């Protein structure tokens, strides 16, 4: 198994795939792809990712891109810690959450890049549009997270890691976040597989 990720360890999607593999205890090698030098456009990389994206995996000759697809493949292919709830409806909701986090809330991603989290970079004030997106995030997250629960579905799932990362874009920037969501995000951040990613040594951009 090889996991192709951005050489700065900043991609939230690469983090999701990394955590999935670590949770399953799948041995793998990391291959760093320098996006700033357009290594994802190299002729040899297109053989790994026809989409020319990171993350991507190569598993005994099988190649796959897109973090959600990678997580679902790893879940189906390997035993170990469950990445998704066993209940079919909860599993569908977890995948819905992942898809939403990847397709919506762009103003937050623009104003609160993962450099704020992983490199402690200063963050500019949130625009009105970003503030509206943050309020949407809070409303949805508070509705999804059961009262007095530490996880979305009773037990940890990869959707918890993805949601915590989105919340931490704001938490680490010092933005005002509902306390219950701050506690949830901080708890999710202490997971061993997550901390392993967080503590990667990153080059200065």
N, C-alpha and C positions, 0 to 999 in steps of 0.2 A: 504494500500500500504506500502510495506517495500522495502527499497533500501539497498542492501548489497554492501559495499565499503571497500577499504583497510583502515586499522586502522590509517595509517599515512596521509591520505588525499593527496596522491601523484599521484594516477593513473589519467592520462589525460582522460581515458575512463570513469572512475567513475565521473569525473568532468562533462563530456558531459551529462551523464544520470542525474546527480544532477541538472544541469542547465535546462535541458528539463523539469523536474518535477516542478522546481520553476517557469519557464515561464508559465506553464499551471496552476499554483496555485493548484496543486494536493497535498492534505495533505498526508504526508508520514513520516514514522519512519526510521531512519538510523540504520543499524546494522553494526557494525565495525567488519571486518574480519582481523585477524592478519596473514598476509602472511608469515612473518618471522617465526612464530610458526606453519606454515602449517595448519592453521585452515580451509583452503579451501579444505583440504583432509579429514576432519572429516566426519564420516558417516552421520551425520545429515545434513551437508551442501550439500552433493550430492543430497539430496532431493530437494534442492533449485536450484542448478546449476549442471546439469548432466555433464557439461563441467568443473566443479570445478574452475570457474573463477569469478573474480569481474570486473565490476559490475554485479549484478543480481537483479532482482526485483521479488517480490511476490505480486500479485495483486488478492486478493480474491481467492487464490488457484491456480492461473495461474502463472507459473514460467518461467522466460526468462533471458538468458544471452546474452552477446555481446552488446556493447553500441550502435552500429548502429541499430541493431534490436530493442533494447529498445526504442530508440528515435522514430523510425518509428511506433512502437506500441503505444507509448504515443501520438503521433500525431493523429493516427487513432482513439484512444480510448477516448481522452479527448478534450473538447473545451478549448478555451483560446488563448493565443498568438500562432500564427502559427510558427511551427518549420521549415517548409519547404515552398518554394515558391508555390503559387497556380498554376502557369503555369506548365503543366506536363513536358515540356522539361527542364525548370529551376529546377524543383524538381529532375529530373533524374541527372542533372549536380551536384546539391548539394550532392546527394548520391554518385556520382562518386568522388567528392572531399573528402568526408568522407572516402570512401574506399581506395583512394590513400594515404591519410595521415596515415592510419592505416597499410598499406601494404608496403610502400616505405619509403625511407629516413632513413633507419636504422642507418647509420653512425651518423646522427645528434642525433637520440635518444640515441645512445650509448655514445656519447661524451658530450651531453647536456641533462642530465636527468632532470626531473621536479624538482629535489631538487634545481637546479639552480634558478628556478622561485619561488618556494614556501618556500624554506628554505635559500635562498641567499647563497648557497654553492659556493665555488670557482670552476671554470671550467678550465680544462687543455686546452692547445692549440688544435685547430682543426687539425686533421690529413689531409693529402692530400685528402683522400677519403671523409672525412666529409666536407671539403671545396668544393669538387665537388658536393656533395649532397646539400649543402647550395646554390650553384649557380643554381642548378636545381630548388630548392624551389623558389628562387627569380624569375627566368624566368617564371615559371608556375604561381606564385601568381600575378605577374605584368600583365600577359596576362589575367588572370581570373578576376582581379579587374578592373572594368570600370574606365576610367579616371574621376577624380573629384567626385567619388562616395565613400560613406562611407561603403557600404555593397556590397557583391558580386552580389546580385540580386535585388537591389533597396531597399528592406526592410531587416531587420535582419533575419538571419536563423541560425540554429545550426551549419551549415558549417562555418559560420563566426567565431564562438567561437573556433571551432576545428582548423581552419587555423591560427587564432591569437595565439593560444597556441603553435603551431609549430614554428611560427615566434619568439615568445617571448622566446623560448629556447635560441635563438641566441641573441636577444635584451638584455635580462637580464644578459647574460654572457659578454656583452660588445663587441660582435663581430660586424663587419661592416655589416650593413643591409641597403638597399636602403631607403632613407628618407620617401618616400611615403608609404612603407610597415611598417616602424616604426610607423608612425602616425596612420595608419590603425589598427595595433595591439594594440597600446595604447588606441585608442578610443573603440575598442571592449572590452578591459579589464575593462573599467569603467561601463559596464552594471551591474545592481544591482545583478542579479543572479550570475554573474561571481565573483563579489567582495565578495559575501557571501561565496563562496568556497575559494577564495584567503585568506580570513581573518580567516579561521579555525585555531584553535590552534593545532599545530603539535608537537608530541613528538620528543625529540632529538634522532636521530638514533644512 
